[in-house]
Amino acid sequence: MLQKKICMVGAFATGKTSLVARLVNSIFSEKYHTTVGVKIDKKTINIQEQTINLILWDLYGEDEFQKVRMSYLRGASGYLLVVDGTRKNTLDKAFDLQTRVEDTLGKVPFIMMLNKWDMIDEWDIDSVEIDAVKQKGWTVMKTSAKTGLGVAEVFQTLAEKIMDA
């Protein structure tokens, strides 16, 4: 059975841990839990008639006090860049992180997740900014850890990109 390491990267409180909990355990909690270091989970999926274990590394969120340790990324086949749609500064942080991750890993498949789609009334990122990201050639998908919208699809799409790479 194939195993592929995927890292969840983003600013603090973007929903990385909630997205993994939604995918792996089909749950969502309103309680905020800060990730300390890294939390590792596993999800088995099927791609092209092949069973793959996704080893999900949920890295602590980056903020002005703490930078993500790039050594956590070693061996990753791909990553998910998580942005909180209600906080524009998390998009700026995502651009910075993407550059640093690519400097560390090289060009590996990734998807930008625009999370908290269930809170669209409070969004701080507009369609012009989203279109600009897509024009860079990036895959951008809208998700909600709370409702489950798009969550399984993002992981499935990233796994397919990894298998095709």
N, C-alpha and C positions, 0 to 999 in steps of 0.2 A: 504494500500500500504506500502510495506517495504521501509525503508530508511536506507542507509548504508553510514557512514562517511569514506571517503578515503582522506588521506593526501599525498600531493606532497612534497617530501623531497629531498634535494640535495644542492650542492654548489651553489654559486651565478652564474647567467648567464648560466645555463645549459639548459634552455628552458622550465622550469616548467609552467610559465604563458602562453607561446606560445602553449604548448601542450594542456592546458585546453581550450584556445581560439579556437584551431583547433577542439577539440572534441565538445564543447558546441555551438560554433557559426560558425564553418567551415571557419574560417578566419586565416590569418597569416599576421603579420606586421613586416617589417624590423626594425621598431623603437624599441629600447630597453627600457623597462619600469621596473624600480626596484620595486619589491614588498616591501611595508612597512607593517610589521606585517603579516597579513593573508588576503587573498581575497577568498571569498566563492562563489562558483557557484553550479549549479545543472544540472544534466543530467539524463533523464529517459531512462532506457534500459529494455529489456525483457530477462529474463533468465529462462529456464525451465518452460515456460508458465506462468511466474510470472513477474509482472511489479515492477521494483525497482527504487527508486530515489537515485542516487548517489549524496551525498553531498560532493563536492570537495573542500578541504581546501588546497589552494595554499599558502604554507608557504614561507616566505622570505628565500633567499638563504644564506647559511652559508659561512662565510669567516673568515680570521684571526682576524677580529675585532668584529665579532658578531656571537654568538652561537645560534642555533635554540632553542627556548623555548620548552622544552619537554611537558609542560602543554598544548600546542596547540594540542597535540596528543590524549589527553584524550577522550575516547569514540570511537576511530577509529576502524573500522572493518578490515582495511587493509591499505597499503600504497604503493606508487610508489617511488622508489629510482632512481632519474634522474641523469644520467651521460652525460657529453658532450664529445663525442668521439674524439673531436679535442684537448682536454685538459686532459692529463693523471692524473694530480693532482685531478681532479674531481672524478676519480675512487677511489683514496686513501681516499678522503673525504667521499665517499659513504660507504666504509667499516667501517669507524669510526661512521658515522651516523647510519648505520644499527645496530651496537652493542648498541649504546645509545637508539635507538628507541625500540629495543627488551628488553633492561633493563627496559624501561618505560611501554611498552604495553604487554610484554610477547610475545609468538610466535603467531603472526597473519599473515595471508597471505600477501605477498608482491611480487613485480616484479621489477627487475632492468631494467630500460629503457636506452638503449644506443642511445642517441638522436643525431641529426644532421647527420643522415645517408646520407643526400643529399650532404654532404661535405666530402665524403669518401676519396678523394684525400688528404685531410688535416688531416686525422685521426692520432692520437697519441697513440691509444690503438690497440695492434695487436691481432690476432686470438689466440695466445698462452695465453694471459692474459684473454681473453673472455672465452676460454675453461677452464681455472683454476677456474673462477667464477662458471661456470656450474657444475664443478666437486664438488663444495660445496653443490650441490643440489638446487641451486638457479635457478629460472626461469629468463632468460635473453632475452629481445626482442629488436630488432632494430627499431628505429622510426625516423621520420622526421616531426617536426611541420610544416616545410615549405611546403612539398609536401603532407603531410597527411599519408605517409607510416606507417603502423602499429599502428597508434594512436588509432583508434576505437577498434582494436583487443586487444591492451593491457588492456584497461579499461574493455572490455568484459571478457577477460581471468581472470583478477583480481576479477571481480564480481562473476564469476563462482567458483573461488577458495574460496571466502568468503561464498558462498552459500553451498559449499561442506564441509566447516570447521566445 
